Amino acid sequence: MENFRKVRTSEEEVPLPFPDLSPDVVEMKVKEGSKIRNLMNFAMAQMELKGSRQIIFSGSGRAVTKTITCVEIMKRKLGGLHQVTKVRYKTVLEVWENQDLLPDSPAQNLTVHKNVPSICILLSRDPLDPNQTGYQPPEPQHGLGDAGEDALGSSTKGLKRTLPPPREELLPKKLQVQVPDSPRGSGATAGQLDH
């Protein structure tokens, strides 16, 4: 393959795997080079400012992880969203061109069909059928309001959890090592040696 270079890539277009979508559904196609900040700014504007009830994030290949990240950010920012996840394979067609050709020989192209993993995630403000495969109910809010305030009105943004004190049995014990008599004739422990 060192004599070939990729000249074209095309993806198979497949319909969305969700029946009964609302007419105002927004589809976010996440690509490998997409910036999460740009995707989230657009998606949040659609859901908050334009009042969309449903949004779909889809990505394939190396963009699957970025797609899931966008969904998790959206769920955390908006809260109360129902989710349905569908995983499938998508066919990608790559055309490779031979670079080491003699001047009079015809062009040689190589066509590669790849099956790459693909994910489609539907987020909805409205309840979805909990019996369908891939359904996740909204996460509980734990008493936090929209502005990140608890029931007493104090802000919880930027707070870190405190760790419990270490238990005594997990702390290492002081190690005492007996050093054999040296030519000087002193038997000392490791804690008494000068380094």
QUIQUI-V503511 format. One line per field, one symbol per residue. ss: DSSP state (a for helix, b for strand, c for the rest). burial: I if it has 16 or more other ideal C-beta (glycine too) atoms within 10 Angstrom, else O. Layout:
ss->???
burial->???
This chain:
ss->cccbbbbbbbbccccccccccccccbbbbccccccaaaaaaaaaaaaaaccccbbbbbbbaaaaaaaaaaaaaaaaaacccbbbbbbbbbbbbbbbbbccccccccccbbbbbbbbbbbbbbbbccccccccccbbccccccccccccbcccccbccccccccccccaaacccccccbccccccccccbaaaccc
burial->OOOIOOOOOOOOOOOOIIOOOOOOIIOIOIOOOIOOOOIIOOIOOIIOOOOIOIIIIIIIOOIIOIIIIIIOIIIOOIOOIIIIIIOOOIOIOOOIOOOOOOOOOOOOOOOOOOOOOIIIIIIIIOOIOOOOOIOOOIOOOOOOOOOOOOOOOOOOOOOOOOOOOOOOOOOOOOOOOOOOOOOOOOOOOOOOOOO
